[in-house]
């Protein structure tokens, strides 16, 4: 199984002849069938072991750029949620923006999750536990209007969020709570 995934990633990397410019923040994610979606894990984001130059983006992460991926992680609990976006991390994180400012505890493998442009004003309530997200991955340095820099973004397709009064926020149509 792991060998098949490696072979698929190598084949994918071989087909990339040039990296396209990152999509504009308001560009909707292309719809993808379930068969085209790749599983991506936070542990695959950086080369290991870490070298003298520090963290380096992995070949697996770079090969997934611009492609539909599925990620499982934790929503960052924020004091002040921002409309149209939230963060996903490999471990639970609670941010105190008011007290800590830019000195947050976000891990290096943090993904900025962007809602569909039609939902850019929507606030997403925090959800405890693991969540499953499927969207189009974007890799590369992007500075938002507040000056915060992101290196990894996941653009959710239209209709990806749905609320349920009893289960709370359900992402990707599946609630994963542990």
C-alpha positions as CSV (number, residue, x, y, z in Angstrom):
1,X,0.0,0.0,0.0
2,X,2.7,2.5,1.0
3,X,4.8,1.5,-2.0
4,X,1.8,2.2,-4.3
5,X,1.4,5.6,-2.8
6,X,5.1,6.4,-3.2
7,X,4.9,5.2,-6.8
8,X,1.8,7.4,-7.4
9,X,3.5,10.4,-5.9
10,X,6.7,9.8,-8.0
11,X,4.6,9.5,-11.1
12,X,2.7,12.7,-10.2
13,X,6.0,14.5,-9.6
14,X,7.4,13.3,-12.9
15,X,4.5,14.8,-14.8
16,X,5.0,18.2,-13.3
17,X,7.2,20.1,-15.8
18,X,6.6,23.6,-14.4
19,X,4.9,24.9,-11.4
20,X,2.0,27.1,-12.1
21,X,1.6,30.4,-10.2
22,X,-0.5,30.0,-7.1
23,X,-4.2,30.6,-7.6
24,X,-5.5,34.0,-6.6
25,X,-7.2,33.9,-3.1
26,X,-10.7,34.4,-4.7
27,X,-10.3,31.6,-7.3
28,X,-12.8,28.9,-6.7
29,X,-11.4,25.4,-6.2
30,X,-12.1,23.1,-9.2
31,X,-14.5,20.3,-8.5
32,X,-12.9,16.9,-8.3
33,X,-14.2,13.4,-8.3
34,X,-13.5,11.2,-5.2
35,X,-11.2,9.1,-7.3
36,X,-8.9,12.1,-7.9
37,X,-8.5,13.1,-4.3
38,X,-5.2,12.2,-2.6
39,X,-4.7,11.6,1.1
40,X,-2.2,13.9,2.6
41,X,-0.8,13.8,6.1
42,X,0.8,16.6,8.1
43,X,3.8,14.3,8.6
44,X,4.4,14.5,4.8
45,X,4.7,18.3,4.7
46,X,8.5,18.6,5.4
47,X,11.6,16.7,4.5
48,X,13.0,14.6,7.3
49,X,15.5,14.8,8.9
50,X,15.6,18.5,9.2
51,X,18.8,19.8,7.7
52,X,21.1,22.7,8.4
53,X,18.9,25.0,6.4
54,X,15.9,24.2,8.6
55,X,12.5,23.0,7.4
56,X,12.2,22.3,3.7
57,X,8.9,21.5,1.9
58,X,8.7,17.9,0.9
59,X,8.4,16.5,-2.6
60,X,5.0,15.0,-1.6
61,X,3.7,18.4,-0.5
62,X,5.0,20.1,-3.6
63,X,3.5,17.4,-5.9
64,X,0.1,18.0,-4.2
65,X,0.1,21.7,-5.0
66,X,-2.9,22.6,-7.1
67,X,-4.5,19.2,-6.6
68,X,-7.5,18.0,-4.6
69,X,-6.4,16.5,-1.3
70,X,-8.0,15.1,1.9
71,X,-6.5,16.2,5.3
72,X,-7.5,15.2,8.8
73,X,-6.5,17.6,11.6
74,X,-7.7,19.9,14.3
75,X,-9.3,23.3,13.9
76,X,-7.4,26.0,15.8
77,X,-9.5,27.5,18.6
78,X,-9.2,31.3,18.1
79,X,-10.4,34.2,20.3
80,X,-11.2,36.2,17.2
81,X,-12.2,34.1,14.2
82,X,-11.7,35.6,10.8
83,X,-14.4,35.4,8.2
84,X,-13.9,33.1,5.3
85,X,-11.0,31.1,6.8
86,X,-9.7,29.1,9.7
87,X,-6.5,27.1,10.5
88,X,-6.0,23.3,10.6
89,X,-3.1,21.8,12.5
90,X,-1.8,18.3,13.3
91,X,-2.6,18.8,17.1
92,X,-5.1,20.8,19.1
93,X,-4.1,24.5,19.5
94,X,-5.8,27.3,21.3
95,X,-4.7,30.8,20.2
96,X,-4.9,33.9,22.4
97,X,-4.5,36.6,19.7
98,X,-5.3,39.4,22.1
99,X,-2.7,38.4,24.7
100,X,0.0,36.9,22.4
101,X,-0.4,38.9,19.2
102,X,2.0,37.5,16.6
103,X,3.7,35.2,19.1
104,X,1.2,32.3,18.5
105,X,1.9,28.6,19.0
106,X,0.9,27.5,15.6
107,X,3.0,24.5,14.4
108,X,5.0,24.8,11.2
109,X,2.6,22.3,9.6
110,X,-0.4,24.7,9.8
111,X,-2.8,24.9,6.9
112,X,-4.9,28.0,6.2
113,X,-8.3,26.8,5.2
114,X,-10.1,29.1,2.9
115,X,-13.9,28.9,2.3
116,X,-15.4,29.3,-1.1
117,X,-15.4,32.9,-2.3
118,X,-19.2,33.0,-1.9
119,X,-18.7,32.4,1.8
120,X,-15.9,34.9,2.4
121,X,-17.9,36.7,5.1
122,X,-18.9,33.5,6.9
123,X,-17.5,32.9,10.4
124,X,-16.8,29.2,11.1
125,X,-17.4,28.1,14.7
126,X,-14.6,26.1,16.3
127,X,-15.1,22.4,16.5
128,X,-13.3,20.1,19.0
129,X,-11.8,16.9,17.8
130,X,-10.5,15.7,14.5
131,X,-12.1,17.0,11.3
132,X,-11.8,15.7,7.8
133,X,-11.4,18.3,5.0
134,X,-11.3,17.9,1.2
135,X,-10.2,20.8,-1.0
136,X,-7.6,22.1,-3.4
137,X,-4.1,22.5,-1.9
138,X,-2.0,25.6,-2.7
139,X,1.7,25.7,-1.7
140,X,3.8,28.8,-1.6
141,X,4.3,32.0,0.3
142,X,1.2,34.3,0.4
143,X,0.8,37.3,2.6
144,X,-2.8,38.2,3.5
145,X,-4.3,41.6,4.1
146,X,-3.3,41.6,7.8
147,X,0.4,40.7,7.0
148,X,0.2,37.1,8.1
149,X,2.1,34.8,5.9
150,X,0.9,31.3,5.0
151,X,2.8,28.6,3.1
152,X,0.1,26.0,2.8
153,X,-3.6,26.7,2.0
154,X,-6.6,24.4,1.4
155,X,-9.4,26.0,-0.7
156,X,-12.7,24.3,0.2
157,X,-15.2,23.8,-2.7
158,X,-18.7,25.3,-2.6
159,X,-21.0,23.6,-0.2
160,X,-18.2,21.9,1.8
161,X,-19.5,23.3,5.1
162,X,-22.8,22.3,6.5
163,X,-24.2,22.9,10.0
164,X,-26.2,20.5,12.1
165,X,-27.7,21.7,15.4
166,X,-27.0,18.5,17.1
167,X,-23.7,17.5,15.8
168,X,-22.1,20.9,15.4
169,X,-20.0,21.8,12.4
170,X,-19.6,18.9,9.9
171,X,-16.9,19.2,7.4
172,X,-16.7,17.3,4.2
173,X,-20.0,15.7,5.1
174,X,-18.4,13.6,7.8
175,X,-18.0,14.4,11.5
176,X,-14.9,12.9,13.1
177,X,-14.7,13.2,16.8
178,X,-12.2,11.5,19.0
